[in-house]
Amino acid sequence: MVIHLAGGPFTSFTRDLTSNKGGGRVTLEQASLQNDPFNGRSEIEIGGRRNTSRIIWRFPAISDASLTFVVSYRASSVVQQASDADLLQWFAIPTEHDYAIDSSTVTVHYPVSAHLLRTPDAGGIPGTRVPIGVCFFPALAG
């Protein structure tokens, strides 16, 4: 996700990964700062408790800049059984946050054997299925 840090100076950014309602488990696979402008002087702290993983990126003071934070994780046991189909309703981007998200990309991998009833969408924005078993969602801002 690309975050624009307006004003400042800023020395950290925090992102919590929380299991959505209905349970499930989130396993963090990667956290990084893309094209690190700090030449290796940034740090990533990973912690959390129970159903939440907390990622804190710490870096030298910066003002009025955009940084790209990369987070990869696996959400398991998050598909709900609906009356006529299985339903994946996942909030990859926090619905409430006190920062501007310039853009993000969400990739969903699902079983090749899955029969999709319709093209997956992200809040009404259709996803792109390429190849079978993978769906990319366009840049989401908020």
C-alpha positions as a LaTeX table, in Angstrom:
\begin{tabular}{lrrr}
\hline
Residue & $x$ (\AA) & $y$ (\AA) & $z$ (\AA) \\
\hline
Met1 & 0.00 & 0.00 & 0.00 \\
Val2 & 1.22 & 3.47 & $-0.79$ \\
Ile3 & 0.78 & 5.86 & 2.12 \\
His4 & 1.25 & 9.60 & 1.77 \\
Leu5 & 2.67 & 11.10 & 4.95 \\
Ala6 & 1.43 & 14.71 & 4.87 \\
Gly7 & 3.15 & 17.18 & 7.18 \\
Gly8 & 5.42 & 15.56 & 9.68 \\
Pro9 & 7.99 & 14.68 & 10.61 \\
Phe10 & 7.02 & 11.01 & 10.86 \\
Thr11 & 9.24 & 8.28 & 12.29 \\
Ser12 & 6.91 & 5.25 & 12.18 \\
Phe13 & 3.88 & 3.66 & 10.57 \\
Thr14 & 1.75 & 0.95 & 12.19 \\
Arg15 & $-0.54$ & $-1.57$ & 10.53 \\
Asp16 & $-2.63$ & $-4.11$ & 12.43 \\
Leu17 & $-3.80$ & $-7.31$ & 10.77 \\
Thr18 & $-6.92$ & $-8.47$ & 12.55 \\
Ser19 & $-9.04$ & $-11.53$ & 11.91 \\
Asn20 & $-12.41$ & $-10.41$ & 10.62 \\
Lys21 & $-15.67$ & $-11.22$ & 12.37 \\
Gly22 & $-16.45$ & $-14.89$ & 12.27 \\
Gly23 & $-13.01$ & $-16.07$ & 13.28 \\
Gly24 & $-10.24$ & $-17.14$ & 11.04 \\
Arg25 & $-6.53$ & $-16.80$ & 11.46 \\
Val26 & $-4.04$ & $-14.37$ & 9.94 \\
Thr27 & $-0.46$ & $-15.51$ & 9.40 \\
Leu28 & 2.03 & $-12.81$ & 8.43 \\
Glu29 & 4.31 & $-13.91$ & 5.59 \\
Gln30 & 6.20 & $-10.72$ & 4.70 \\
Ala31 & 6.49 & $-7.08$ & 5.77 \\
Ser32 & 8.86 & $-4.70$ & 4.02 \\
Leu33 & 9.39 & $-1.16$ & 2.84 \\
Gln34 & 9.60 & $-1.08$ & $-0.94$ \\
Asn35 & 12.49 & 0.91 & $-2.45$ \\
Asp36 & 13.70 & 1.81 & 1.06 \\
Pro37 & 14.71 & 5.49 & 0.81 \\
Phe38 & 16.51 & 5.20 & 4.14 \\
Asn39 & 19.35 & 2.98 & 2.84 \\
Gly40 & 18.74 & 0.21 & 5.36 \\
Arg41 & 18.28 & 2.53 & 8.34 \\
Ser42 & 14.64 & 1.49 & 8.74 \\
Glu43 & 13.44 & $-1.31$ & 11.04 \\
Ile44 & 10.38 & $-3.51$ & 11.12 \\
Glu45 & 8.96 & $-4.67$ & 14.45 \\
Ile46 & 6.40 & $-7.49$ & 14.42 \\
Gly47 & 4.28 & $-8.33$ & 17.43 \\
Gly48 & 0.67 & $-8.64$ & 18.45 \\
Arg49 & $-1.64$ & $-10.71$ & 20.55 \\
Arg50 & $-4.52$ & $-13.13$ & 20.09 \\
Asn51 & $-6.25$ & $-12.35$ & 16.76 \\
Thr52 & $-4.07$ & $-9.37$ & 15.82 \\
Ser53 & $-0.63$ & $-9.09$ & 14.29 \\
Arg54 & 0.95 & $-5.64$ & 14.62 \\
Ile55 & 3.59 & $-4.40$ & 12.22 \\
Ile56 & 5.52 & $-1.23$ & 13.05 \\
Trp57 & 7.89 & 0.27 & 10.52 \\
Arg58 & 10.40 & 2.63 & 12.16 \\
Phe59 & 12.50 & 4.99 & 10.05 \\
Pro60 & 14.43 & 8.27 & 10.22 \\
Ala61 & 12.25 & 11.39 & 10.33 \\
Ile62 & 10.52 & 12.15 & 7.03 \\
Ser63 & 7.96 & 14.79 & 6.02 \\
Asp64 & 5.58 & 15.19 & 3.10 \\
Ala65 & 6.49 & 11.93 & 1.36 \\
Ser66 & 4.87 & 8.78 & 0.02 \\
Leu67 & 6.17 & 5.39 & 1.15 \\
Thr68 & 5.21 & 1.95 & $-0.12$ \\
Phe69 & 4.64 & $-0.57$ & 2.66 \\
Val70 & 4.41 & $-4.21$ & 1.57 \\
Val71 & 2.43 & $-6.70$ & 3.63 \\
Ser72 & 1.82 & $-10.31$ & 2.64 \\
Tyr73 & $-0.25$ & $-12.59$ & 4.80 \\
Arg74 & $-2.40$ & $-15.70$ & 4.67 \\
Ala75 & $-5.94$ & $-15.60$ & 6.03 \\
Ser76 & $-7.26$ & $-19.07$ & 6.75 \\
Ser77 & $-10.65$ & $-20.38$ & 7.90 \\
Val78 & $-12.32$ & $-17.18$ & 6.70 \\
Val79 & $-14.84$ & $-18.59$ & 4.20 \\
Gln80 & $-18.39$ & $-18.55$ & 5.55 \\
Gln81 & $-21.08$ & $-21.06$ & 4.62 \\
Ala82 & $-24.03$ & $-19.10$ & 3.17 \\
Ser83 & $-27.40$ & $-20.65$ & 2.26 \\
Asp84 & $-26.54$ & $-21.20$ & $-1.41$ \\
Ala85 & $-22.74$ & $-20.88$ & $-1.60$ \\
Asp86 & $-19.53$ & $-20.29$ & 0.31 \\
Leu87 & $-18.72$ & $-16.63$ & 0.93 \\
Leu88 & $-15.38$ & $-14.89$ & 1.35 \\
Gln89 & $-15.93$ & $-11.44$ & 2.82 \\
Trp90 & $-12.57$ & $-10.07$ & 3.87 \\
Phe91 & $-11.54$ & $-6.50$ & 4.70 \\
Ala92 & $-7.96$ & $-6.35$ & 3.45 \\
Ile93 & $-7.85$ & $-2.58$ & 3.95 \\
Pro94 & $-8.91$ & $-1.28$ & 7.36 \\
Thr95 & $-12.34$ & 0.34 & 7.17 \\
Glu96 & $-11.21$ & 3.00 & 9.64 \\
His97 & $-7.73$ & 4.52 & 9.57 \\
Asp98 & $-6.22$ & 7.91 & 10.37 \\
Tyr99 & $-3.99$ & 8.07 & 7.28 \\
Ala100 & $-4.56$ & 8.44 & 3.56 \\
Ile101 & $-3.98$ & 5.37 & 1.40 \\
Asp102 & $-2.89$ & 6.52 & $-2.06$ \\
Ser103 & $-3.26$ & 3.03 & $-3.53$ \\
Ser104 & $-3.07$ & $-0.66$ & $-2.77$ \\
Thr105 & $-3.37$ & $-3.96$ & $-4.57$ \\
Val106 & $-5.10$ & $-6.98$ & $-3.11$ \\
Thr107 & $-4.48$ & $-10.47$ & $-4.51$ \\
Val108 & $-6.75$ & $-13.36$ & $-3.58$ \\
His109 & $-5.74$ & $-16.98$ & $-4.30$ \\
Tyr110 & $-8.54$ & $-19.52$ & $-4.27$ \\
Pro111 & $-8.79$ & $-23.22$ & $-5.18$ \\
Val112 & $-8.72$ & $-23.88$ & $-8.92$ \\
Ser113 & $-11.65$ & $-26.24$ & $-8.37$ \\
Ala114 & $-13.83$ & $-23.40$ & $-7.03$ \\
His115 & $-16.87$ & $-22.53$ & $-9.14$ \\
Leu116 & $-17.34$ & $-18.77$ & $-8.89$ \\
Leu117 & $-20.95$ & $-17.57$ & $-9.09$ \\
Arg118 & $-19.82$ & $-14.11$ & $-10.27$ \\
Thr119 & $-16.71$ & $-12.04$ & $-10.79$ \\
Pro120 & $-15.26$ & $-11.20$ & $-7.39$ \\
Asp121 & $-15.45$ & $-7.54$ & $-6.45$ \\
Ala122 & $-14.00$ & $-5.19$ & $-3.89$ \\
Gly123 & $-16.74$ & $-2.90$ & $-2.67$ \\
Gly124 & $-18.35$ & $-2.90$ & $-6.10$ \\
Ile125 & $-15.05$ & $-2.64$ & $-8.01$ \\
Pro126 & $-14.70$ & $-5.80$ & $-10.10$ \\
Gly127 & $-11.59$ & $-7.90$ & $-9.76$ \\
Thr128 & $-9.57$ & $-9.38$ & $-12.61$ \\
Arg129 & $-9.22$ & $-13.18$ & $-12.79$ \\
Val130 & $-5.85$ & $-14.09$ & $-14.25$ \\
Pro131 & $-4.94$ & $-16.96$ & $-14.15$ \\
Ile132 & $-7.66$ & $-19.28$ & $-12.83$ \\
Gly133 & $-7.36$ & $-19.49$ & $-9.08$ \\
Val134 & $-6.07$ & $-15.93$ & $-8.64$ \\
Cys135 & $-7.95$ & $-12.64$ & $-8.54$ \\
Phe136 & $-6.29$ & $-9.20$ & $-8.53$ \\
Phe137 & $-8.16$ & $-6.19$ & $-7.29$ \\
Pro138 & $-7.39$ & $-2.72$ & $-8.67$ \\
Ala139 & $-5.77$ & 0.06 & $-6.70$ \\
Leu140 & $-8.01$ & 0.95 & $-3.78$ \\
Ala141 & $-7.72$ & 4.38 & $-2.19$ \\
Gly142 & $-9.21$ & 5.67 & 1.01 \\
\hline
\end{tabular}
